[in-house]
Amino acid sequence: MSDPYLSRSAVHEQVLDGFGTVRVLPLDPAADAGVIHGWVSEERAAFWGMNGLTRDQVAGIYAHMAGLDTHHAFLVVTDGVPVALFQTYEPGADRVSECYDVEPGDIGVHLLVAPTGPGGTRPGWTAALTGALLAYVLLGLDRERVVVDPDVRNAKAIARFARQGFTAGPRVVLPEIDLPDVYLPEKRAQLAFLRREVAFPG
């Protein structure tokens, strides 16, 4: 199968034993809107906050993000197949900074893994994928600590981060954001943190 994403430059590329080569591509809001819209429209992605949006609305949100220096979105592909939506952000420039003491070297991330493909669930896949993305932010971007803020009702995500070595922080309420270019409703979140020396000891 030819890889339609090969012509795009990756910010990170890593071979995952048994799973193929993962490439982290800067999101193209127009070209990738169809894939992303399909994912965020599913009930399983309700916590992503985009259920009910049109494809153009989703593209517009990511076009806005593409103009920011503090928030970045990526399409993660494995051997030509899109497998995840990944976002990074500077906590100090995000509403999460109102809920915890941001440290130098912190970076925030959001991860939406694609629906299971026709081959079914692959044991170890999500952990391997998350490990590659952590390598990108902690080693590639030389950061000290990752912060995540899943919805408190998203038990699956909270458990996944715990298995990956994250330490649970406080439960907080992220304040509503209501600006001309972006609206985010209030969110009850479970903060969790992972330091570089825990993820990559030695």
Helices and strands as residue ranges (DSSP letters): E 12-16, E 20-26, H 33-40, G 43-48, H 55-66, E 71-78, E 81-89, G 91-93, G 95-98, E 106-113, H 125-134, I 135-140, E 145-148, H 155-163, E 167-174, E 177-178, E 183-184, E 187-195, H 196-199
